[in-house]
Amino acid sequence: MSTFKKFFQGTTLMHQGRSYDLGKMNLSQLWAAYLTYPTILLYFALIITTAALSLYLRHSWWGLIIPIPVIVAVYPTAWYIIHRYILHGRWFYRNPITASMWKRIHFDHHQDPHLLEVLFGSPLNTVPTMMAITMPIGAIIGGWSGAFSALSTALVMTCIYEFFHCIQHLAYKPRWQWVVYIKQLHVLHHFHDEDGNYGITNYLPDRLMGTFYRAAKDRPRSPYVFNLGYTVEEAERYPWVMRRTGAPPRDRPDPARAPKKEELAKSA
């Protein structure tokens, strides 16, 4: 019991305000926050539910198993398309109906990359998106059993993605070289040029689509890396996100929280 209490002691779970500031958390605190965060707990519950439904509805093991590697192969490309063309698209904030959703699902994350509360997407958006992408593929392969197997796989991958996404913003130097590699690539996406390195753990789609880069020297710094193109001028024309924020969009991070120039200059 003492070990369990010590694990949670000193974490930011019960604090108010910036209670999940990844820039001020260590790895133990991240595990505590991650494993108790409502969105992640919901994903865990849905993984168990969809896996059980897949087993219950199966007509053959192949119809249940084959969707798993298919979704593992397809999911990084689906994430790339969503990240590049939807989350970084500008048409969302130009519409009063979708502006609030765009603010929540990605603008807030780029305005403050260290804030855990906006790092995780809202399940109201993420779960229907996963269902729409994966269940038809699974259904073609194995009917309802395959559909639920595909969705369960997507949920597992999302949990993995989200954990490593947290690591990429955590005040922590990873021991594994692969994690160091993906962390550096993601830091470049947030602090140098947002029009590249859209992946989280898999950058193959970036390589295939020409949006991959290893270091800041490979391309000029984008003026929109922090506001995704929602500048003060754009906010005056399309004010709905700014109204929800309560302040004009920022075009640069807090200097104390931005990575040092030499860190950005490193090749991944």
FENFENGI-V275979 format. One line per field, one symbol per residue. ss: DSSP state (H for helix, E for strand, - for the rest). psi: psi as a letter, one per 30 degrees, with the letter a starting at -180 (. if undefined). burial: b if it has 9 or more other C-alpha atoms within 8 Angstrom, else e. Layout:
# FENFENGI-V275979
ss->???
psi->???
burial->???
This chain:
# FENFENGI-V275979
ss->-HHHHHHH------------EHHH--HHHHHHHHHH-HHHHHHHHHHHHHHHHHHHH---HHHHHHHHHHHHHHHHHHHHHHHHHHH-----------HHHHHHHHHHHHH---EHHHH---HHHHHHHHHHHHHHHHHHHHHHHHHHHHHHHHHHHHHHHHHHHHHHH-------HHHHHHHHHHHHHHH------------HHHHHH------HHH-------------HHHHHH--HHHHHH---------------HHHHH---
psi->eeeeeeefkflgegllbifijffglaeeeeeeeefgkeeeeeeeeeeeeeeeeeeegkfleefeeefefeeeeeeeeeeeeeeefeeglffeffkfefeeeeeefeeeefeiffjefgeklkffeeeeeeeeeeeeeeeeegaeeeeeeeeeeeeeeeeeeeefeeefgkikjlekeeeeefeeeeeeefgdjfhlhflefjgeeeeegggkkflfffllkkfgffggfileeeeeeigeeeeeegllkkgllkeffkllefeffkk.
burial->eeeeeebbeebbeeeeeebbbbbebbeebbebbbeeeebbbebbebbbebbebbbeebeeeebbbbbbeebbeebbbbbbbbbbebbbebebbbbeebbbebbbbbbbbbbebbbbebbebbeeebebebbebbbbbbbbbbbbbbbbbbbbbbbbbebebbbbbbbbbbbeeeeeeebbbbbbbbbbbbbbbbebbbbbeebebbbeeebbbebbeeeeeeebbbbbebbeebbeebbbbbeeeeeebbbebeeeeeeeeeebbeeb
